[in-house]
Amino acid sequence: MFENIDAVLFDLDGTLIDSAPDLGAAADKMRTDRGLASLPLELYRPMAGAGARGMIAVAFGLSPADARFEALKEEFFLNYEACLAERTYVFDGVAELIERICRSGLKWGVVTNKSARFTVPLTRAMPLFSTAQTIISGDTTPHTKPHPEPLFEAARQLELAPARCLYVGDDERDIVAGRAAGMPTVAAAYGYLGAAADTAAWNADFTIATPSALLTLLKMA
């Protein structure tokens, strides 16, 4: 159970929202535009947390080391910009969770590695984020997670000590960043974990199987 917490910070993709359908669609359009067969969402979903790198790996089997990667990445970004709020949805239980957090008087916000190019229009398009008091993108600071600086910046914007902020994320880098920032951490085991993920090895303070389980940890259940 968490005490002396004044704010809850969340990762975005795979923690608050399921953006895999739009990320997968953006990558799959690259395939169909080239006359290649469409791939099912189930292949894209486990790699959604890796963004363009993950989507291009699924669609074309290429890594950032490939000479073609940069051009494909920008094509993917353009495709994603055109559809980023079409199929993306809030995970079950998240809206109630955020409502309860706000009603309790806690602050809340987002710390994501997604660049502001996508974070800003996406969060503006989704009513859930209208009450967020800080949204830190991957290019808000010179560093991305697992570096703690984005979390430090969120705490500064909230005018809170990092130790008074709880961080929730679905990737090991989220937990690494939160621990480095001195924040208590929660691993979201319902996110884009992939088959090989072992959340117990992340050393988060707690692991939750559903968003609503966080209410118990915050003593709101």
Beta strands, then each sheet from edge to edge (+ up, - down):
strand 1: 7-10
strand 2: 17-18
strand 3: 89-90
strand 4: 107-111
strand 5: 134-136
strand 6: 165-169
strand 7: 185-188
strand 8: 206-208
sheet 1: 5+ 4+ 1+ 6+ 7+ 8+
sheet 2: 2+ 3-
end
